[in-house]
């Protein structure tokens, strides 16, 4: 069955110039060469007014609606009036409008600055809606749009297309890959129907996350990411096997005679239990932070999320430090100013040298390379876990509360040696 994509472009005379023609041309070119090009019918409406919008929806009955232009947060999305000037359409008006077309529209893309407000409202009625949580530059907007429709043209799902499009921004070396946000009606409804939300059970042993069924784990974490994107509550139930073992030993000793040897053993076990309980509290607090808006979009695949979960466990349950390890500082120079350390083995040092083009890691002394200069495995497996654990530590010990969301902005973190 052929799907109709309706592109609505508006660049009112009293707004800054956008490269909308390039965006639409690149989308069209991508679909023309796509493997499933015959399954899509692309329609365009330019200098779109509210009446043009209404008539195009009635005449074309599109399945995907793509708006490119200006957005202004609560004020709305900028269409054009009869004089070519900006006329904003509010989130409430757009939500009510799309409710009338909920039987045919399956996805809406608002490729405009600060359009997340409208996207969330529309998602009450439409299965998938993408909006921008802050300003987005022309180049990033085009990269996102082209990659999104490239993926759809290849037969991929909307969720996959969204993740690929975010990654396209990152591959282009642009900092706005966290700006697009996917909202889903299904998960909004799930959140309303089930106030408990999604619950994930994770088991850890002394070596980290226990993976008994890899596919089941991945499926659970895909659901977690998608739920978090759509404001559905997510809870982690953590089981720490070493703690359970210690608690069983304590109960066993308590059932025996209170000999001097047993009393000493019990005290030692209680000390172990106290340390393990602190670790369990820390990882239970850290896991939800992986899903907060500033950091969640960094996980373009569930494998990256698993790497960070494993990294949290390794840093809590065992030390990455060894006599042959090199320390690398991970820090913020803007408020809240934070610094932590990750330890790199010989292989990881070579990876960092290769990624940064440096002959020696000591060349990082006094410098502040971007966190994203780190190889992917080190960034997700070591740096992100260290950042989260440092934020938790500082939050617990700081005299004044730390702005956690600001601290989790990965683009403000650097690496170097001090």
N, C-alpha and C positions, 0 to 999 in steps of 0.2 A: 504494500500500500504506500502510495506517495505521500510524503509529509511536506506541508507548506511552511516555509520559514518567511516570516514577514519582518523586514528591516525597516524601522522607523528612524529617520535621521532628522535632527533639528539643531541648528546652530543660529539662534536669533541674532539679529543685527547688533543688539546691545550687549552681547556676550563675547568672550574671547574666542578667537578662531581655533577650530579643531580640524584635524585631518580626517574628517569623516569619509571623504571620498576614497582615501587610501584604505581605510578600514573595510569599507564595503567591497571595494575592488578585490582586496586580498581574500576576503571571505568567499566571494564569487569564484575567483580563480581556484581556490582550494577545493571547493565543491565540484567545479568542472572537471578536475582531475581525479576526484575521489573514486575509490573502488565501487562505491554504491551511489554514484552520482544520479542514477536514474530514480532513486528513491526520494529525492529532494527537489522541491520546486521553490526557487528563491524569488521573492517579490520585494520591491523597494518603494518606499514613499518618502520623498524628500521635503524639507522645509515643512514638516508635518504640523498641522494644526489639530485642535481637538476634533473638529468635524472630519478631517482627513482620517484620523485615527479610528473614529467610530465607523466610517464608511468602509475602510479597508478591512476591519474586523468582520463586518457584516457580509461583505462581498467575498472575501477570501477564505474565511473560516480557518485561520492558520493554526498549526499545531505548536509552533515555536515563534515567540515574539521577541525580537531583539531591538532594544532602544539604544541608540548611540547619540550622545549629546551632553548636556549639562545637567547636573543635579545640585541641590542646595539643602540637603538634610531635611529638616522638618518642613521647610518651605515647599519642597516638592521637586518634581521633574520638569524641566523647562521645555515646553512646546512653543510654537509661535502663534501670535495673534494675527489678525487681518493685516496689520502693518509690519509684520515681520519681527516684532519685538517679543521678548520673553513673556510667556504666560505659564505660570507654574500650576501643576496638577498635584494635589496633595495625596498622601498615603491613603487616607480614607476614601477619596474619590476613586483612586486607581483600584483599591481593593474591591469596592462595590462594582466597578466596571468589569473587572475580570471574573467576578462571581457569576456574571451573566454568561460568560463564555467558558465556564469550567468544564463543560462536557467535551470541548474540542482542544483547548489549550493544555499542553502538558509541561511546557517550560517557558519561562520568561527570563530574559537576560537584560538587566539594566546596567549597561556599560557607561555609567556616568558617576561622577564624584558624589560621595556621601549619599548613595542611593539605598543603603541597607535598610533605612527606615521604611521606605516604600516596599522593598523586597519582602520584609517580614510581614507586612500587612497583606500583600498579594498572596503570600504562601498560605494564608488561611484557606484559600480556595484552589490554588494551582499546585500540582504535585512538586514541581521544582522551580525555584526562583533564585537567581543570582543577583546580588547587589554589591556595592562597594562600601566598605566601612570607613573610608576616608578619601581624600583626593587621590586621583590616579592620573598619571601623565599620559599624553598621547601615545607614546611608544609602548608603554606597558599595556594600555587598553587595546592597542592593535595586536600585540603579541598574544594577549589572552584570547581575544575574539577569534583570530585565525586558527590558533591551536585547538580551541574548543570545537569549531566546526570541522576542522580536519579530522578530529577523533570521531565525531558523529558521522561524517562521510565515510569513515572506515568501518562503521558498524558498531562502534563502542557505545557503552551506556552513558547517560548524562553524568553520573557520578565520576566515571573514569575520565570523561571529557573535561570536567571541571578540574580534576587533579592534574591532568596533563597540561591544561591551560595555565594553571598556577605555576607549574614547573617550567613552562615556556618563558614566563617572566623572569624566573630565577636563572635559567640558562642564558638569558640575554644580558645577565649581569645587572639587572635592575632590582631595587630594594622593595618593590611593591607586590611581591608574590603572596604576601599575607593579606592584601587588600580585598580581593574578591571573596565573598562569603556565599556558600550554598545553603539555602533554606529549603526544607522539605515539608510538605503538608502532612505526609504520612507520619513523620516523627513528631510534628506538632500535635497531631491528634493522639498519638500514642502517649505523649507526655500529659495531655489533659485527661485521658482515660485511665492512666496508671501513674498515680502520684509517686510511686516508688521508683519509677523509671527503670533504667537498665542496671542490673547487678552482675558484676563479673567476679568470679572466684579465681584468685591467683595463689598458687602454692610456690613457696620458696624453700630451697634447702641450702646447705652451706656453700654450694657452688653457684647459686643464683636461681633464676626462674625455672621451675620444673615444667617441662614440655612433654606431656604424655601423648597428646594428640595435636600435632602441629596445625592441621587444617581446622580443627575445632577452635584452637586458640586464635588463629588468624580471623576466623569468622566472627568470634566474639569481639575482637578488638576492632574489626571493621564496623560492627554495629555500634561499638562505643564511640568511635570517631564520628560516625554519622549522627548519632544521638546528640553528642556534645555540640555539633555544628548547628543543631536545630533546637537548642535549649531544653533538651530532655534530660532530666536528672540522671546522673551516672554515679554508681557507688561501687567501690572495690572492697571485696571481702578478702582479707589477706590471711593466709595460713603460713606460719613459719615453722617448718618441721623441726629444726633444732630446738626451738622453744618447747614444742610439744614433748619431745624426748626428755628434756630436762625436767619438765613438770611431772612427767610419769615417774622419773627417778625420785623426785622429791616425795611424791605420794607413796612410793614403795618404801622409802626410808622411814617415813612417818608411821608406817604400819608396823615397823620393826621396833625392837627394843632400843631405847635411847642410850646406846653405848657412846663412850667418848668418840670413838672412830666415826660412828654414824652422825653424831652431832657436828663434827668438823666437816664431814662430807656434805651434810645438809647446808651448812653455811656457804661452802664453796659453790654448791649448786644454786643457791639463792642469788649469789653474786652473778653467776652466769645468766640466770633467768632475768635479773634486772637489766643486764646489758642487752639481752635479746629482746626484751619487752620494749626497750628504748628504740632498738632498730626497727621493730615492728611498727611502733608509733610513727617513726620517721618515714618509713616507706609508705605507710597508709596515708600520711599527710602529703607526701611527694607525688603520688600517682595522679590525684585529681589535677595537680598543677600542670601536668602534661597536656591537659585538655582545655586549659584556659585560652581565650582568644588570641593573645599575642604570640603564643608558641604553637598552638594546635595546627595551624595551617602549614607549619614547617614539615609535618609528617605527610609526605606525598605518597607514602606506601606504608602498609601495616608493618613491614619488616623494619622500617626505621623506628617505629614506636616500640617494637619488641627490643631493638638494640638499646634504646634509652631505658626501658624497664630493666633489662639485664644490667645496664650500667649503674643504675641506682642500687641494685642488689650488690653488685661487686664492691661499690664504694662504701656501702654500709656494713656488709658482712665480712669483707676481707679488704686488706689494703692493697692498692695498686703500686705502692712504693716497694722498691727493692734497691739494693746497693748499686745496681747497674742502671737504675732508671734516671731519666732526666726530668726535672720539674719544669713545667710550662705554666706561666701565669695566665689566668683568664680574668678579665677585669672590665669594669665600667668607669669612665672618667666623668660622667655626668650623674646628677642625683637620680636615684640613690647610688652613691659610690660604693662599689662592692669589688672584692678581689677573692679569688679562690685559686687552687693549684690542681693541675692534673699531672699524672706521672706517665712518661712515655718510655716504652722499651726501645731497643735498638731498631727494630723494624719500623715502629711508629715514628721515630726520629727521622729515618730515611724518607718516610712518606711525607712528613711535614716539609723537609728540605726540598723534596721534589715539587710539592704543591706551591711553595713560596718562591722557588728558584734560588734559594740561598745555599751557599756551600757548607755552612755550619749553622746549627741552631743557635749558637752563641751570638750570631748576627742580629738576633731579635732583641738583644739587650737595648733597653731604652726606647724601643719602638712599639708601635701599636698596630699590628696587622689586624685585619678584619676577622672576626670569628669564622666567617664563611670561607676564609682562605684555608681552614683546616680541612683535611680529607674527610669525606662523608662519614666513614666508620668512626673516626676519632671524635668528630663533632657530635654525632648522635650517641655513641657509646660511652664517651667520657666527659666532653665539655658540657653538654646540656644537663646530664645528671649532676655534675659538680655545681653548676649554676643554681639548679633548683635546691639542692641541699644547703648551699650557702645562703640562699634567700630564706629558707626555713630557719637556719641557725640564727641569722641576724634578726629575723622577725621575733624570735623567742627571747633574744637578749637585748634588743634595742630599747632605748628609753622612749623613743617615739616610733609609732608604727611605720613600716616601710610600705611604699606604694608598690604592691606586688605586681600589678599589671604593667606598670612602667618598668620595673626591674626585669620582667620577663621578655621585654622587647629585645630579641636576639641581635637586631641590627645595631644596638648601642654597645654591644660587648666586643672587646678586642682581645688579642693574644699577644704575648711578648714576654720578655724577661726583665726583671727589675733588680 
